[in-house]
């Protein structure tokens, strides 16, 4: 009977779930409403931008894009 030895079979490891994201985001608070800037800082006029669609502007933009393109792509504006 000694010729048949029982081989050791390790138990399979269970898959552990990753929970690092919940720990990372646990300290974050969702701020709603207006964001205030620090005293002495100027607020950026994000919502006050206006883009005009004048032909002169379109021509200048096209020249700028063509002058600064990579050269690997043949894309026309």
Secondary structure, 3 states (H helix, E strand, C coil): CCCCCCCCCCCCCCCCCCCHHHHHHCCCCCCCCCCCCCCCCCCCCHHHCCCCCCHHHHHHHHHHHHHCCCCCCCCCC
